[in-house]
Amino acid sequence: MRDPVGPKDRSVYVRRRIVVLLGLVAVVTAVVLMIVRPGSDSAVTNAGKVDVPSDVSEKPAADPAKAGEPVACPTSSLEVLAVTDQGSYGGGELPQLSLSVKNTGAEACIADLGTAGMTFIISSGSDDVWRSTDCQTEADNLPVVLKAGELLETEPIEWDRTRSSTETCDISRDPVGADGASYHLTAAVGGVASTDTAQFLLY
């Protein structure tokens, strides 16, 4: 017996439409995945790659010496000479002591020509009678750039013709012998002592 002609149940139409829509969604999804997925994989891969030059981590830090900035003078580049203002001193005359320093190196360098970087020693025979550092207070540093081959002479300091020691800083010191006594001055900068002494006489 045939089905009667007339409108079918509404639920039948709804189910058919749902099936058709699901089919369309499946087709569209498949097409989108086919188009997008290959490009997205490569995009993620490319975004994760950062080209870093292989030599970046191997480059050394800048060297101040190579950048042209002077550094402390090596001892082998310093030549020191002890200097007095006279060869002999009469009674009451006080010797003025200084030194000259020369940079014998091929590059400019820095020498400390302050009271903290220099030393003066006066001796008589094997007896060191006076040292500039024995009772020194508030020693200061004075970094000076010496050009290659440059010779500089320091400002003089005065010797009061007395003996020094670290135990006599707060008391009167004994005067050294005079009457034509011979003394020798040795000077040093940065641990480099003068090769020759400056001899002088006291009267």
C-alpha positions as CSV (number, residue, x, y, z in Angstrom):
1,M,0.0,0.0,0.0
2,R,1.4,3.4,-1.0
3,D,2.1,6.2,1.5
4,P,-0.6,8.7,1.4
5,V,0.1,11.9,-0.5
6,G,0.3,15.0,1.8
7,P,2.7,16.9,4.1
8,K,5.3,14.8,5.9
9,D,6.2,15.0,9.5
10,R,8.2,18.3,10.3
11,S,10.9,16.3,12.1
12,V,11.9,14.6,8.9
13,Y,12.7,17.9,7.2
14,V,14.7,19.1,10.2
15,R,16.9,15.9,10.2
16,R,17.5,16.2,6.5
17,R,18.7,19.8,6.9
18,I,21.0,18.9,9.8
19,V,22.6,16.2,7.7
20,V,23.1,18.5,4.8
21,L,24.6,21.2,7.0
22,L,27.0,18.8,8.7
23,G,28.1,17.6,5.3
24,L,28.9,21.2,4.2
25,V,30.8,21.9,7.4
26,A,32.9,18.8,6.9
27,V,33.7,19.8,3.3
28,V,34.6,23.4,4.2
29,T,36.8,22.2,7.2
30,A,38.7,19.8,5.0
31,V,39.4,22.5,2.4
32,V,40.6,25.0,5.0
33,L,42.9,22.4,6.6
34,M,44.4,21.5,3.2
35,I,45.1,25.2,2.5
36,V,46.2,26.5,5.9
37,R,48.2,23.7,7.5
38,P,51.3,23.6,5.2
39,G,51.8,27.3,5.5
40,S,51.2,27.5,9.2
41,D,53.8,24.8,9.9
42,S,56.5,26.6,8.0
43,A,55.6,29.9,9.5
44,V,56.0,28.6,13.0
45,T,59.3,27.0,12.1
46,N,60.6,30.1,10.5
47,A,59.5,32.3,13.4
48,G,61.4,30.0,15.8
49,K,64.7,30.4,14.0
50,V,67.1,33.3,14.8
51,D,70.3,33.5,12.8
52,V,73.1,34.3,15.2
53,P,76.6,34.9,13.8
54,S,78.9,32.1,15.0
55,D,81.6,34.6,16.0
56,V,79.5,36.8,18.3
57,S,80.2,34.9,21.5
58,E,83.9,34.5,20.5
59,K,84.6,38.3,20.2
60,P,86.8,39.4,23.2
61,A,86.0,42.4,25.3
62,A,87.5,45.7,24.3
63,D,91.1,46.0,25.5
64,P,91.7,49.6,26.9
65,A,95.4,49.3,25.8
66,K,94.3,48.4,22.2
67,A,91.8,51.3,22.3
68,G,94.7,53.8,22.6
69,E,94.3,54.6,26.3
70,P,97.7,54.8,28.2
71,V,98.2,52.2,30.9
72,A,100.6,52.1,33.9
73,C,104.2,52.3,32.8
74,P,106.0,49.0,33.0
75,T,109.2,49.1,35.1
76,S,111.2,48.3,32.1
77,S,110.1,51.6,30.4
78,L,111.1,53.9,33.3
79,E,114.5,55.6,33.7
80,V,114.9,57.5,36.9
81,L,117.6,60.1,37.9
82,A,118.1,61.6,41.4
83,V,118.5,65.4,41.3
84,T,119.7,68.0,43.8
85,D,119.7,71.8,43.2
86,Q,123.4,72.2,44.3
87,G,126.5,70.1,44.7
88,S,127.4,71.5,48.1
89,Y,125.5,73.4,50.8
90,G,126.9,75.9,53.4
91,G,125.6,76.1,56.9
92,G,121.9,76.8,57.0
93,E,121.3,75.9,53.4
94,L,118.7,73.2,52.9
95,P,119.1,70.8,50.0
96,Q,116.2,70.7,47.5
97,L,115.6,67.2,46.3
98,S,113.8,66.1,43.1
99,L,113.9,63.5,40.4
100,S,113.6,63.2,36.7
101,V,111.8,60.3,35.0
102,K,111.9,59.3,31.4
103,N,109.6,57.0,29.4
104,T,112.0,54.9,27.4
105,G,109.2,52.8,25.9
106,A,107.5,53.1,22.5
107,E,104.1,53.9,23.8
108,A,102.7,56.6,26.2
109,C,102.1,55.3,29.7
110,I,101.1,56.6,33.2
111,A,103.5,57.1,36.1
112,D,102.5,58.1,39.6
113,L,104.5,61.3,40.4
114,G,102.7,62.0,43.6
115,T,104.2,61.6,47.1
116,A,102.7,58.2,47.3
117,G,104.5,57.0,44.1
118,M,107.9,58.5,44.8
119,T,110.6,57.8,47.4
120,F,113.8,59.7,48.3
121,I,116.6,58.2,50.4
122,I,119.7,60.0,51.6
123,S,122.6,57.9,52.7
124,S,126.1,58.4,54.0
125,G,128.2,55.3,53.2
126,S,126.1,52.3,54.2
127,D,123.9,54.4,56.6
128,D,120.5,55.5,55.4
129,V,120.1,58.7,57.3
130,W,116.8,59.9,55.9
131,R,113.8,58.5,54.0
132,S,110.9,60.6,52.6
133,T,108.4,57.9,53.7
134,D,109.4,57.6,57.3
135,C,107.0,60.2,58.7
136,Q,105.0,60.9,55.6
137,T,101.3,61.9,56.1
138,E,98.5,62.2,53.6
139,A,100.5,60.8,50.7
140,D,98.8,61.6,47.5
141,N,98.7,60.0,44.0
142,L,99.4,62.1,40.9
143,P,99.0,60.0,37.7
144,V,100.9,61.6,34.9
145,V,100.9,60.6,31.2
146,L,104.4,60.2,29.9
147,K,104.7,60.3,26.1
148,A,107.1,57.9,24.5
149,G,110.6,59.3,25.0
150,E,109.4,62.1,27.3
151,L,111.5,63.3,30.2
152,L,109.8,65.1,33.2
153,E,111.3,66.6,36.4
154,T,109.3,66.7,39.6
155,E,108.9,69.7,41.9
156,P,111.6,69.7,44.6
157,I,111.1,68.8,48.3
158,E,113.2,70.2,51.1
159,W,115.4,68.2,53.4
160,D,116.0,69.7,56.8
161,R,119.4,68.1,57.3
162,T,118.2,65.8,60.1
163,R,118.0,62.0,60.6
164,S,114.6,60.3,60.1
165,S,113.0,57.2,61.5
166,T,109.4,56.1,62.1
167,E,110.0,56.5,65.8
168,T,111.0,60.2,65.7
169,C,108.1,61.7,63.9
170,D,106.8,63.6,66.9
171,I,110.0,64.7,68.5
172,S,113.0,66.9,67.5
173,R,115.4,65.1,65.3
174,D,119.2,65.0,65.5
175,P,121.0,67.0,62.8
176,V,123.3,65.1,60.5
177,G,127.0,65.7,60.4
178,A,128.4,68.5,58.2
179,D,131.9,69.9,57.9
180,G,132.2,68.7,54.3
181,A,130.4,65.4,54.9
182,S,129.4,63.6,51.7
183,Y,125.8,62.3,51.2
184,H,124.1,60.5,48.3
185,L,120.5,60.9,47.1
186,T,118.7,57.9,45.6
187,A,115.2,58.4,44.1
188,A,112.6,55.9,43.0
189,V,109.3,56.0,41.0
190,G,106.9,53.0,41.0
191,G,109.6,50.8,42.5
192,V,112.2,51.8,39.9
193,A,115.2,53.3,41.6
194,S,117.7,55.7,40.0
195,T,120.7,53.8,38.6
196,D,123.1,56.5,39.9
197,T,123.0,58.6,43.1
198,A,123.3,62.4,43.3
199,Q,126.3,63.2,45.5
200,F,126.4,66.4,47.5
201,L,128.4,67.9,50.5
202,L,127.2,69.6,53.6
203,Y,129.2,72.3,55.4
